[in-house]
Amino acid sequence: DRVAEFAVARIPASWEESIGEASYRQFIMGHTVVEAGPAVEAIDVIAARLTGALPPSPYRFQISVVDNGVVNAFALPGGRVVVFTGLLRKADSAEEVAGVLAHEVNHVLKRHALVRVAKRIGLVGVVTVLTGNEQGLAGLIKNLGIELATLKFGREQETEADEEGLRLLHRARIAPEGMVSFFERLAEQDAPQLEILSSHPMSEGRAERLRAEIARLPRMKPEPVPVDWARVRASLRAP
């Protein structure tokens, strides 16, 4: 882990953006991007609230809505975030979606995807980074067949993105309980298993940790996200 983090710390943000953009372009070749409508408008409103509460960073966040029934969202290096329509249909409010996006934004800020990639590509990848070879790094990732859009994060990375995402919601004055309620609903679908056996924190355990974290945060009066969520969900009804 330390070697991977050492290498990632030496990757310029511009390289990171190039890698993420290439991965995004490859991913959307097999999917339909929702270009306009209530869902896109809602995501724009939520994203503005979240990014407005971020400290200065080298990242330019771009959040896309993709037509896919899976309840999922993912972040790519450099600031690209993808939200599936299945997740928007599952959510009960803009605050719940804001919780998911706050989580994904922090995967980007913490450079979690690059750390996972560095661990996968090993010593050759580290040397490529240290010798300043941007094209070599991009080619190595492609040759190894590493799909950044489906890259799985470790338990510690997921927990860090949860907790930092919660603090981002707090700074943006968005009710943090939305993140918790969404994980609680997902917990109903989790197959029975011990969390210690899972590489990701299960939804029920995540909700419990987040409730404890909320109790430790300073009191804050949330400001509602001005989105008609019923209208958003109606616009995304499955055919």
N, C-alpha and C positions, 0 to 999 in steps of 0.2 A: 504493500500500500504506500509506503513512504517513497519508494522509487517512482511509482506511478504519479504521485502527487508532485514529486520533484520535477518530473518531465512536464506535466501539465502546467505548472507554474511558469514554464518557459515558452508556452505556446501563445503567440499574440492573439488578441481578440479578433483581429482581422482574419487570421487563419481559421479560427473557430467559426466565424460567420460563414466563410467560404465552404467549410466542411458541412455545416448544418444546412446551408442553402442547397448544396448539391444533393444531400440526402432527401431534403424536402421535395425537390424537383423529381427525383426518382420515385418517391412514394406516391405523389399525386398522379403519376402517369396511369395508375390503375384505379383512381378514385375520382369522384366528382366534388369539386369545391363549390360550396354555396357562396355565391358572389354578392347577393343582396337579399333583403327581406328582414322580418322582425328578429330572426336569430342573429344575423350579422350585426344589426343595429344594437341589440342587447349586449353582445360580446364587446362591441366598441365602447359602450358606456362603462361596462365593468372594467375593461382593460385600462381605460383612462383613469378611473378611480385608483386602481392598483399602481400603475406606473407613476402616477402623480405623487404617490407616497414613498417611492423608492429613493434611496440616496443616489448620488451620481454614479453612473456605471458606464462601461464602454458598449453596452448592449442596446440594440434598437429592437424592441419586442414587436413581433408581428404574429397575430393570433388568427388562425384560419378555421373556418367551420367546414367540416368534411362530411358528406352524406354517407353515413355508415351506422348500422343499427347497434353496434357494439357499444356498451357503456364504458367509454374510455376517453382519455386525453393523454397527450405525451408532449415532451419538450425535446427539442434538438439543440445542439450546441449553437451558440451565437444569438439566440433570441427567438427562433421560430417555435411556435406552440400550435398544436393541432387539437381541436375539440371535435369529437364525433357527435352527430345529431342524436345518436342513441343516448348519450350522456345528458344532453339537453332535455330530451323527453323524460328521462328518469328523474331529473331534478325537480324539486317543488318550488324553487324560488331562485331569484338572481343571486341571493346571498349564498346559496349552496354552490352555484357555479363559480362564484367569486372565490369560495374556499378551494375548489379544485384548481383554479387558475393561479391562485397565490402559491399553492404547492408546486405547480409546474414552473412558475417563474423562478422559484428558489432552486429548482434543479439546475436552471441555467446559471443563476448567480453563483452557485457553489461549484459549477463546472463538473457536475456529477457524471455526465455522459462521457466527458473526456477522460476522467479518471478510470471509468470502466473500460474504455477503449484502450488506454495505456496498459492496463493490466492484461488485456487480451493479446495485444500485439507484442508484448514482452521486450526483450533487450534490443532487438532490431528497431522497434518503434522508438524506444528511448533515444537511441543513437541518431535516428532520423530527425527527431525533434531537436536534439542538442547541436546537430550540424546545420540547423536552419533550413531544412528541406521541406517546404510546404507541399510541393507536388508529390514528393516521395511519401509523405505522411498520408495524403489523400489516396494515393495509389495503393498503399499498404492496407489501408482500411477496406478499400474496395476489393482487393485481391483476396483478403481473408474472409470476404463475405459477411462482414459485420453490418447488420441491418440496424442503423441507429434508431429507426422508427420503432423497432420492437425490442430495443435494448432493455434488459431488466436491471433495475437498481438493487443494491443490497439493502438489508434491513436498516443499517445505520444511516444510509443516505435517505431512505424514505422517511425515517423518523425525523432527521434534520430538516427535510423539506416541509414536513408537517408543521414542526414547531416554528420554523422561520416564517412559513406561510401564515400561521396564526398571528404572529407579531406584525406581519405586513397588513393583514386585515384590520388589526387594532389601530395601526397608524393611519389607515385609509378610512377609519371610522365606519367600517362595515361589520355588521354583527358577526362575531366569530362563531357563534353557535351554528351557523349555516354549514360550516365545514363538518362539525360534529354530527349534525342530523343526517348529512349525506352519507357519512361512513356508517352510521347506525343502520340506515336503510340497506346499504350494501352488505352489512353483516348478516342480514336475513338470508342472503344468497350464498354466503360462504359455506363450503363443505365442511362438516365437522372434522377438525384436526387440531393438534396442539400447535400453538403459535411457534414454539421453539423449533418445530420441524419445518417451518416455512421460511423461505429466503426473504419474504416481505412481511411486514407487520400486518396481521389480519385486521379487518375493518373494526371488529368489536374492541380489540385491544387498542387500536389507534384512537377510537372514540373515547375510551377511558382515559388515555394519556392526555388527550386534548382537553377534556373537561377539567382535569387537574391543572393543566397549564393556564386555562382561562381563569381559574380561581386565583392564580398568582399574579395575573396582569392587573395594572391599575384600572380603576373604574373608568368607564368610557360610555358616553351616550351615543349609540350608533345613529347614523344618518341613513335612511332607507335608500336603496339603489333604485332610481326612478325608471323602472322597467315593468311593463305589464306582462308578467310571466305567463299568464293564461293565454295571451295572444301569441307569445313565442311558441308555446307548446302546440297550440292549435295549428300553427303554420308548419309544424313538423310532423303532423300525423302520418303514421305509416300507411302506405297505400293498401 
